[in-house]
Amino acid sequence: MRRICMCVYIFSFLSFTAFAKTTEKKKDEKRKPSQTFNYTVYSEDFPKEQLDGPVNASQQEAAVLNPGQRDMYLSQAGLIKYVASWDHLEKDILVLRASKNSLAILRSKYPTLPPASLQQLQILLKTSK
């Protein structure tokens, strides 16, 4: 009886370790990156010539304005004093939202900014395309 129990124990232990090794290999295979990397260039900070691998052409509708152009539009819309303490990311998000969303959505996202200035920003962004 002891021999049978011992055999069952050894057999179960060996099958468990074999199962653990096969799952380890599967995890490692999933973590390997693909051989082709695709980049999308959104900024002049990362020109295509400096990137390795195939580079997708940037789409104008998804492109972020450079900081000078963005701040010019914010200034023309009368928003520059309201967003002076914001970082670049927050300003970029405001400009992207203004170009993609309606005025009602924009007003709900930015209740502290003047609605007339938000509307002016939307007009400036639409006419600049």
N, C-alpha and C positions, 0 to 999 in steps of 0.2 A: 504494500500500500504506500509506503514511504517512497519507493522507487517511482511509482506512477505519479504521485504528487510532485516529486522532484522533476520528473520528465515534463509534466504539464507546465510547471513553473519555468523551466529552462526554455521550453518551446514558446511559451507566451512572451518571455523576455526577448528572445531572438526575433520573433515576429514584430514586436513593438519597436525594437531598434531598427529593423529593416524598414518599417513604415516611417520612422522618424527621418531616416536618411533620404528616402524618396521625397518626402515633403520638403526637406532642406534644398534639394536640387531644384524643385519646382519654384521655390521662393527665389533662389538665385537667378533662375532663368527669367523670371518676371522682372527682375530689377535691371537687367541689361538694357541700356538705351538702344534705340534704333540706330542704324548706321547713317541715316540721312537726317540732318538737322535743318530745319527751315527757320529762317529769321524774317521778321517783318521790320522794316526800317521806319520808325516814326519820327526820327529826329535827325538833325544835321550833326549831332554829337557822335553818331555812329554811322559813318559813311559805309556804303556797301563794300568798298575796296578793303576795309580793315576787318571785315567779318570773314570767318572761315565757313565754307560750305555754301550750298545754294541759297540765294537770297530772294525772297519774294518781293515783288514790287510793292511799294507802300500804296495804300488806298487813300486817296485824298479825303474821303469822307471820314476816315478814322484817324487821320493825322492830327497830331497836337501842334498847335501854333508854337513858334519859338517865343521865348519870354518877351522879347521886344514888341512883336506884333500883338501878342496877347495883352500886354499892358497898355499898348496904344488904343486897342478897342475898349478896354475897361475905362481908360481916361476919357475917350470920346463919349462914352455912355454915361459918364459922371459917377462911376462906381469906384474909382481909384482910391478915394479917401476911406471908403467903407472896407475895402479889401487890403489896405496897406499892411496890416499885421498878419495877413494870411500867408502861408507858405506856397511854393510853386504848385504843389499838387492840388491844393484846394482851389487855387485860381484856375488851373487847367480843368478841373472837374466842373467848375462854374461855367466856363466857356463851352465845354462839350455839352453840358446839359442845356445851355441856352441855344445851342445850334440844333439840338435833337428834339427837345420837348416843347410843349405848348407853354404859353405864358401862365396859365393856371397852375400847371405842375411846377413851373419854376418859382412862382410866388409861394407855393406851399413848402417848397424845399428851402427857400431863403426869405422868410417872413420879415427879417430885419432890413432887407435891402429895399430901396424905393421901387415900386412897380413900374413907374415910368422909365427909370434907368434900365431895368431889366428888359423892358420892351425895346428900348433903344439899342441895347446890346444885341438882341435878337435881329433887329433890322440891319444893324451894321454887319453882323456875321452872314446874313443871307445875301446882302448886296455885294459882299466881297468875293463870293464864289465865282 
